[in-house]
Amino acid sequence: MVDALRAAQLYYLQDLTMEAIAHELRTSRSSVSRLLSHARATGLVEIHVTSPLDRSDQIARRLHDRFGITPHVVPVGSNTSDVDRLERVALSAARLLTRFIDSNMIIGVAWGSTVSAISRHLSMKETSNTQVVQLNGAGNTETTGIDYSSEILQRFGSAFGAKVQQFPVPAFFDRASTKEALWHERSTIRVLEMQRRMDVALFGLGTPFAEVPSRVYIGGYLDDADFSALSASNVVGDVATVFYRQDGTTDNIPMNDRASGPSFSVLRRASRRVCVVSGTSKIPALTGALAAGLITDLIIDEDTGRALLGYEPS
């Protein structure tokens, strides 16, 4: 770590060549290259590219002016597949998160396809007294979901040296009364209290319309009756298994009475709420989340950002 830091300082701050750095550190040029790569991967070095002519910056300014959020627009070619698009947005999101997360914070994480992709690209940043809390349960009739959600949360815990608090409950309860009873248990109250005190919330948007399927809609969490009920309620998406309409409302959606995720009033208590979106198929869900006031920071690909600016809800 010390050598990587030294190499980064010499290369990025003093403009020394790799050959000169190798001579000073008494190592090989290839070793210097590996040290610089390690410095970038572990967060010792963050690279920012700024241009007043950049289309992404122009889109970001327009998104900020229209929605009052802080957008981070990721340049991705229009011919890029949705799978590759997600990976590139997730990589950018993972690197941005190191700026948002620090010591003495509670980080709320909602599992899903997008957050799973982000977790695979996280850079190391050592913090102290930081906690990562799971925002919604992952169990269904086929699996407890613990392996899937635990893997995601543990990556965040390892990246930031944080303590991880899992939430071992179903994603959706069979009965609202069962959820109500469990929500009065002291072990559950402790997790719910952590969620209410979180400083940063990280989430993607679930939607039945995405090209890269949202896990809630394909992972055995919903049956035909559930899909019919969501359709009848004009649902366009979910955040942490809490469903909402195009206008951001959640009232009188029966599935929400059985959902394990935090209410939007709880989510809005977090001072920074980071939403990561890729792909234009998520625009209806995104407009609903914006209408609900759930987002302070939006990480989005360029095409989707541009399409959002031109989108008119039906």
C-alpha positions in Angstrom: 0.0 0.0 0.0 2.8 2.4 0.9 4.6 1.7 -2.4 1.4 2.2 -4.4 0.7 5.5 -2.7 4.3 6.7 -3.4 4.1 5.6 -7.0 0.7 7.4 -7.4 2.1 10.6 -5.9 5.1 10.6 -8.2 3.1 9.8 -11.3 -0.1 11.9 -10.8 1.2 14.8 -8.8 4.8 15.2 -9.9 4.4 14.0 -13.6 7.3 11.6 -13.4 7.5 8.9 -16.0 7.1 5.2 -15.1 10.8 4.7 -15.9 11.8 7.5 -13.5 9.5 6.2 -10.8 11.0 2.7 -11.3 14.4 4.1 -10.8 13.4 6.0 -7.7 11.6 3.1 -6.1 14.3 0.7 -7.3 11.9 -1.6 -9.0 10.9 -2.4 -12.6 8.6 -0.4 -14.9 6.1 -3.3 -14.9 6.0 -3.2 -11.1 5.2 0.5 -11.2 2.4 -0.2 -13.6 1.0 -2.7 -11.2 1.3 -0.3 -8.3 -0.6 2.4 -10.2 -3.3 -0.1 -11.1 -3.5 -1.1 -7.4 -3.8 2.6 -6.4 -6.7 3.1 -8.7 -8.5 -0.1 -7.7 -8.2 0.6 -3.9 -9.3 4.2 -4.1 -6.0 5.8 -3.5 -6.4 7.5 -6.8 -9.7 8.9 -8.3 -9.6 10.2 -11.9 -12.1 12.9 -13.0 -12.6 14.1 -16.5 -14.3 17.5 -17.0 -15.1 19.2 -20.2 -17.5 22.1 -20.8 -18.3 20.6 -24.2 -19.1 17.1 -22.9 -22.6 16.0 -23.7 -22.9 14.1 -20.4 -22.2 17.3 -18.5 -24.8 19.1 -20.5 -27.4 16.4 -19.8 -26.4 16.5 -16.1 -27.0 20.2 -15.9 -30.4 19.9 -17.5 -31.4 17.0 -15.2 -30.3 19.1 -12.2 -32.3 22.1 -13.3 -35.4 20.1 -14.0 -35.5 17.7 -11.1 -33.4 19.4 -8.4 -31.2 16.4 -8.0 -27.4 15.8 -8.4 -27.0 13.7 -11.5 -23.9 11.7 -12.5 -24.2 10.9 -16.2 -22.1 8.0 -17.5 -21.1 8.1 -21.2 -22.1 4.9 -22.9 -22.4 4.3 -26.6 -25.9 4.0 -28.0 -25.1 0.6 -29.6 -24.0 -0.9 -26.3 -26.1 -3.9 -25.1 -28.2 -3.4 -21.9 -26.0 -5.9 -20.1 -22.8 -4.1 -20.9 -24.6 -0.7 -20.2 -25.5 -1.9 -16.7 -21.9 -3.0 -16.0 -20.4 0.3 -17.1 -22.9 2.3 -15.0 -22.3 0.0 -12.1 -18.6 0.5 -12.3 -19.0 4.3 -12.3 -21.4 4.0 -9.4 -19.0 1.9 -7.4 -16.3 4.5 -7.8 -18.5 7.4 -7.0 -19.7 5.7 -3.7 -16.2 6.1 -2.2 -16.9 9.8 -2.2 -20.2 9.4 -0.4 -19.3 6.9 2.3 -17.2 7.7 5.4 -16.7 6.8 9.0 -19.5 6.8 11.5 -22.2 6.3 8.8 -25.1 3.8 8.4 -25.4 2.7 4.8 -28.7 1.2 3.7 -28.4 -1.2 0.8 -31.4 -2.6 -1.2 -30.4 -5.8 -3.0 -31.2 -6.3 -6.7 -29.6 -6.8 -10.1 -28.2 -3.3 -10.2 -26.8 -3.2 -6.7 -25.3 -6.7 -7.2 -23.4 -5.4 -10.2 -22.2 -2.3 -8.2 -21.0 -4.6 -5.4 -18.7 -6.4 -7.8 -16.8 -3.2 -8.7 -16.4 -1.6 -5.3 -13.0 0.1 -4.5 -11.5 -0.3 -1.0 -11.9 2.6 1.4 -11.1 2.0 5.1 -13.6 3.5 7.5 -14.4 3.2 11.2 -17.6 2.6 13.0 -19.5 2.3 9.7 -22.4 -0.1 9.3 -24.2 -1.5 6.3 -27.8 -2.5 6.8 -30.0 -4.5 4.5 -33.1 -2.6 3.6 -35.5 -5.4 2.5 -35.8 -9.2 3.0 -34.9 -11.6 0.3 -36.7 -14.9 1.2 -39.5 -16.4 -0.9 -41.1 -19.8 -1.2 -38.1 -21.3 -3.1 -35.2 -19.9 -1.1 -34.3 -17.9 2.0 -32.4 -15.5 -0.3 -29.7 -15.3 2.4 -26.9 -16.4 0.2 -27.7 -13.9 -2.5 -28.3 -10.9 -0.3 -25.5 -11.8 2.1 -22.9 -11.9 -0.8 -23.9 -8.4 -1.8 -23.8 -6.9 1.7 -20.5 -8.6 2.5 -18.9 -7.0 -0.5 -19.9 -3.6 0.8 -18.7 -4.5 4.3 -15.4 -5.7 3.0 -14.9 -2.6 0.8 -15.5 -0.1 3.6 -14.4 -2.1 6.6 -18.0 -1.9 7.9 -20.1 -4.1 10.1 -22.9 -5.8 8.2 -26.5 -6.1 9.5 -28.6 -8.6 7.5 -32.4 -8.6 7.5 -33.4 -12.3 7.5 -37.1 -11.9 6.6 -39.2 -12.7 3.5 -39.2 -10.2 0.7 -43.0 -10.4 0.9 -45.0 -11.9 3.7 -48.0 -14.1 2.9 -50.1 -12.1 5.3 -49.9 -8.5 6.4 -50.7 -9.6 9.9 -47.6 -11.8 10.0 -45.5 -8.8 9.1 -47.2 -6.6 11.7 -46.5 -9.2 14.4 -42.8 -9.6 13.4 -42.3 -5.8 13.2 -43.0 -5.8 17.0 -40.2 -8.2 17.8 -37.2 -6.6 19.5 -34.7 -8.2 17.0 -36.6 -6.7 14.1 -37.1 -3.4 15.8 -33.3 -3.1 16.1 -32.9 -3.4 12.3 -35.8 -1.1 11.5 -34.2 1.5 13.8 -30.9 1.3 12.0 -32.8 1.9 8.7 -34.4 5.0 10.2 -31.0 6.3 11.1 -29.2 5.6 7.8 -27.1 8.4 6.3 -26.8 6.9 2.8 -29.4 4.7 1.0 -28.3 2.9 -2.2 -30.9 1.3 -4.5 -31.8 0.5 -8.1 -35.3 0.5 -9.5 -37.3 -2.7 -10.0 -39.6 -2.8 -13.0 -41.3 -5.5 -15.0 -40.4 -3.7 -18.2 -36.5 -3.7 -18.0 -34.4 -5.4 -20.6 -32.1 -6.7 -17.8 -34.8 -8.2 -15.7 -35.3 -7.0 -12.1 -34.8 -9.8 -9.7 -38.0 -9.2 -7.8 -40.0 -9.9 -11.0 -38.1 -13.0 -12.1 -36.8 -14.6 -8.9 -40.0 -16.4 -7.7 -41.1 -13.5 -5.5 -44.4 -12.8 -7.3 -47.1 -15.1 -8.6 -49.7 -14.5 -11.3 -52.2 -13.1 -8.7 -49.5 -10.7 -7.5 -48.8 -9.5 -11.1 -52.5 -9.0 -11.7 -52.8 -6.9 -8.5 -49.9 -4.8 -9.4 -51.3 -4.1 -12.8 -54.7 -3.2 -11.4 -52.9 -0.7 -9.1 -51.1 0.9 -12.1 -47.7 0.1 -10.6 -44.6 1.1 -12.6 -41.8 0.0 -10.3 -40.5 -0.7 -6.8 -37.7 0.5 -4.5 -36.6 -2.2 -2.1 -39.8 -4.2 -2.7 -42.1 -1.2 -2.1 -44.3 -0.5 -5.1 -45.4 2.8 -6.5 -47.2 4.5 -9.4 -46.1 6.9 -12.0 -47.0 9.9 -9.8 -44.9 8.4 -6.9 -47.9 7.4 -4.7 -47.9 4.1 -2.8 -51.3 4.2 -1.0 -53.8 1.5 -1.6 -51.4 -0.9 -3.2 -52.1 -4.2 -1.4 -48.7 -5.7 -2.0 -47.1 -2.9 0.1 -48.9 -4.1 3.2 -46.9 -7.4 2.9 -43.6 -5.9 1.7 -40.5 -5.9 3.9 -38.8 -2.8 2.5 -38.9 0.6 4.3 -41.7 3.0 3.7 -40.8 6.0 1.5 -41.1 8.3 4.5 -38.3 6.3 6.2 -36.2 6.2 3.0 -36.5 10.0 2.6 -35.0 10.4 6.1 -31.6 9.5 4.7 -29.7 12.7 3.8 -28.2 11.1 0.6 -30.3 8.7 -1.5 -28.3 7.2 -4.4 -30.3 5.7 -7.2 -28.5 3.9 -10.0 -30.4 3.4 -13.3 -29.3 2.1 -16.7 -31.6 1.5 -19.8 -34.5 3.5 -21.1 -37.0 0.7 -20.2 -36.7 2.0 -16.6 -37.8 5.5 -17.4 -41.4 5.1 -16.2 -40.1 3.7 -12.9 -37.6 6.5 -12.7 -40.1 9.2 -13.2 -42.2 7.7 -10.4 -39.3 7.6 -8.0 -38.5 11.2 -8.8 -42.1 12.2 -8.2 -41.9 10.4 -4.8 -38.9 12.5 -3.9 -36.7 9.4 -3.3 -33.6 10.5 -5.1 -30.9 13.0 -4.2 -28.1 11.5 -6.4 -28.9 9.8 -9.7 -26.3 7.8 -11.5 -27.5 7.1 -15.0 -26.3 6.4 -18.5 -26.2 9.1 -21.1 -29.0 7.7 -23.4 -31.3 7.1 -20.5 -30.7 10.6 -19.1 -31.4 12.2 -22.5 -34.6 10.1 -22.9 -35.7 11.1 -19.4 -35.5 14.7 -20.3 -37.8 14.1 -23.3 -40.2 11.7 -21.5 -43.9 12.8 -21.0 -45.9 10.4 -18.7 -49.1 9.2 -20.3 
